[in-house]
Amino acid sequence: MAKKSSIETNKRRAKLAKAYAGRRERLKAKANDEALTAEERFEARLKLAELPRNSAAIRIRNRCEVSGRPRAFYRKLKLSRVALRELGSRGLIPGLVKSSW
């Protein structure tokens, strides 16, 4: 099991990213718009830099839904390899046949 603080930090980042997504998208579009002057684009970059760092979606870490493990994560199942193996052994994942010899 991962540290509770790490899991909560990640949840807080996801919440912040969702809250600032629209604002961040508008500022990025403005900053990359070639039709605007360089000063306007630079101003948009500065406003983008003023936003909280944890509001960027890139800072959200993929974590296992069961254990909170940040490494060895299968995106399709939202599980880590350890949780996948354990649940597969119990037969709790439909369509997964785990062989052991």
Buried (B, 14 or more C-beta within 10 A) or exposed (E): EBEEEEBEBBEEBBEBBEEBEEEBEEBEEBBEEEEBEEEEBEBBBEBBEEBEEBBBEEBBBEBBEBBBBBEEBEEEBEBBBBBBEBBBEEEEBEEEEEEEE
